[in-house]
Amino acid sequence: MASRFLVVLPQDDHVGVSQKIALALRDELRKRLQLLTRTEGGGIILRTNGEDASDGELADDIAYLRKTWASIRQAAHRSLPATLLH
């Protein structure tokens, strides 16, 4: 699922950064993301648009995506055995 700055990978542990971002900056951005996501698990990828985002903006995006994922899981649980697409 994608938001303005991030793509969330709820069933993965990968933390990545867009390849369009300069190599010298990628490690620093990856460390910031790891700090922001360390307690909740799941994977996340920083989109090119998020290169200059503040930690607060990234945290807001993470919270939005996690909330969206939780609502999707709840809807899927209620509709079993049907398949739910978002």
C-alpha positions as CSV (number, residue, x, y, z in Angstrom):
1,M,0.0,0.0,0.0
2,A,1.4,3.4,-0.9
3,S,1.0,6.8,0.6
4,R,2.6,10.1,-0.2
5,F,6.1,9.3,1.1
6,L,6.0,5.6,1.8
7,V,5.0,2.1,0.7
8,V,4.2,-0.3,3.5
9,L,4.9,-4.0,3.3
10,P,2.8,-5.3,6.2
11,Q,3.9,-8.9,5.8
12,D,7.6,-8.3,5.2
13,D,10.5,-7.0,7.3
14,H,12.3,-5.2,4.5
15,V,13.3,-1.5,5.0
16,G,14.2,0.1,1.7
17,V,14.8,3.4,0.0
18,S,14.0,4.3,-3.5
19,Q,16.9,3.7,-5.9
20,K,16.3,7.2,-7.4
21,I,17.7,8.7,-4.2
22,A,21.4,9.3,-4.2
23,L,23.4,6.4,-2.8
24,A,25.2,8.6,-0.2
25,L,21.8,9.5,1.3
26,R,20.1,6.1,1.2
27,D,21.9,4.7,4.3
28,E,21.0,7.7,6.5
29,L,17.3,7.5,5.3
30,R,17.2,3.8,5.9
31,K,18.4,4.3,9.5
32,R,15.8,6.9,10.1
33,L,13.1,4.6,8.9
34,Q,14.4,1.7,11.0
35,L,14.1,4.0,14.1
36,L,10.6,5.0,13.2
37,T,9.3,1.5,12.6
38,R,11.3,-0.5,15.1
39,T,8.5,-1.2,17.6
40,E,5.7,-2.1,15.1
41,G,7.4,-4.5,12.7
42,G,6.5,-4.9,9.1
43,G,8.4,-3.6,6.1
44,I,8.5,-0.1,4.6
45,I,10.0,1.6,1.5
46,L,10.7,5.3,1.3
47,R,9.5,6.7,-2.0
48,T,11.5,9.3,-3.9
49,N,8.9,12.0,-2.8
50,G,9.8,11.3,0.8
51,E,13.5,12.2,0.5
52,D,13.1,15.6,2.2
53,A,10.2,14.6,4.6
54,S,10.6,15.3,8.3
55,D,10.4,12.5,10.8
56,G,7.0,13.8,11.9
57,E,5.7,13.6,8.3
58,L,7.1,10.1,7.9
59,A,5.6,9.0,11.3
60,D,2.2,10.4,10.2
61,D,2.4,8.4,6.9
62,I,3.4,5.2,8.8
63,A,0.4,5.7,11.2
64,Y,-2.0,6.2,8.3
65,L,-0.8,3.1,6.5
66,R,-0.9,1.0,9.6
67,K,-4.4,2.1,10.4
68,T,-5.5,1.4,6.8
69,W,-3.9,-2.1,6.9
70,A,-5.7,-2.8,10.3
71,S,-9.0,-1.9,8.8
72,I,-8.4,-4.0,5.7
73,R,-7.5,-7.0,7.9
74,Q,-10.7,-6.5,10.0
75,A,-12.8,-6.3,6.9
76,A,-11.2,-9.4,5.5
77,H,-11.8,-11.3,8.8
78,R,-15.4,-10.3,8.7
79,S,-15.9,-11.5,5.1
80,L,-14.2,-14.9,5.4
81,P,-14.1,-17.0,3.3
82,A,-14.6,-14.4,0.6
83,T,-11.6,-12.6,-0.8
84,L,-11.1,-8.9,-0.1
85,L,-9.3,-6.6,-2.4
86,H,-8.3,-3.1,-1.5
